Each structure stands twice: as C-alpha cells, then as structure tokens.
Amino acid sequence: MLGTITNTVCIIVGTIAGTLLKKGLGEKYREVLYNAMGLASLVLGANAFVANMPHSEFPVLFILSLSLGGIVGTWLDLDGRVTRFIDSRSGEGFAQGLITACLLYCIGTFSIVGPILSALKGDNTFLYTNSTLDLVTSTVFATTYGIGMIVAAPILFCWQGMFYMIAKLGSTSALLQGTLVNELSIVGGVLIVASGLSILKLKNCKTLNLLPSLLVPVLWFLIKGLL
C-alpha cells in the first residue's frame, strides 16, 4: 500500500500548497485557472476516450454504461443532492470541481493497474508516477477551489485500496489483461469531458448522475465471468 499512501499524501500536500497560493491570487487570475481546469478536463477526458476506444472489445459497452448509469443516477438525483449539500457548505461551483478532481485522480491506467501491480509484484512505479501527476494537478485545483479539495485524497485512497484488495484476493484476470481498465477509462473519459463542459458553463451535464455508469463495465465482466 506504500504507493497508494504516497499518492494520497501527494494530493494532500498539493492541495495545501495550492490553497496557500490562492491567497495571493486576484479574482481575474482565479477565473483564468477556473477556465484552465475546464479546458484541461476536456482535453484529458477526450484523450482517455480516444486512446482506449481502439482497444475496446465491446465498443458499444460505453453507450450502454452511460445510458443505464444515467437513468439510475437521475432516478436517485445524485447530482442534485450532492451538489446542494456540498455547495451549501463550500460555495457554488465547488462540487463540480471536486467531482472533476476525483475523476481525474481515479480514472486511468495508473490509478487502476498501479495498485494491482503493487499488490502482486510490489512494483509501485505506476503509483509513484501517478503521485507526481496528482501533486501538480491538486495544486492547481486548490488554487481555484481551495482547501476543500483535500476531500479527494481519502476518495482516491479508497478507490486504489479497492483494486489493491481485489488483487490480493486473486480476482485480477480481466484487470491484468487490460479489458476492464479500457472500458472504465472510456466511460471515465466521457465523464471527465462532461465535467469540463460544466466547469466552463457550456452545458450542465449533471456529471454525478452519470457516475453509476462506472459500475456497468464492472458488472458486465462479473456476469461474463460467471457464464
């Protein structure tokens, strides 16, 4: 778990550093960073989708995932409930920033395969690389949204810890083959793009309502493995 702990600490350190930097920034500079986060989300999300789509064994799975996940999320009103709860305590727009940060930290090969390799081989290379990236990203996010972004650290820890435990229990075949990682990255890429559009106020995609979409590929592979 050393790699995951390091990754978590880097997000905490980056958030604290970014919060301290925020105090010296004027409103116009914070607005620039806010737009930068939106544009970066669009680029990173699109890259995750484009890079993984050619390797998908089930090209329509992401459509099914977004459709079913969106229906469930809308029925539960995840976006409305969570956004109202967080924004009432941290200010308008914070919830969308936190959602985007968590998606960027958690979705991707480094953050999924990394803890698996750590558990099976003791290899933390992926996680240390991810830690460096997240240190920079968390600093920039905190200059825009403040110390509250530190909440993303325990979320990342739980996310990577889940895959670490899955690896320890031996249920890793689909993950190590890259198939599930590809499908999660495709869906996650779309969600990151949706977050970017919301941050830029181009389209309120209610990203949280789409979050259950990430469970559909997992269920798909679980069911497929039983057949």
Summary of the structure (lengths in Angstrom):
residues: 227
radius of gyration: 17.2
end to end distance: 32.8
largest distance: 58.4
contacts: 801
relative contact order: 0.23
helix: 85%
strand: 0%
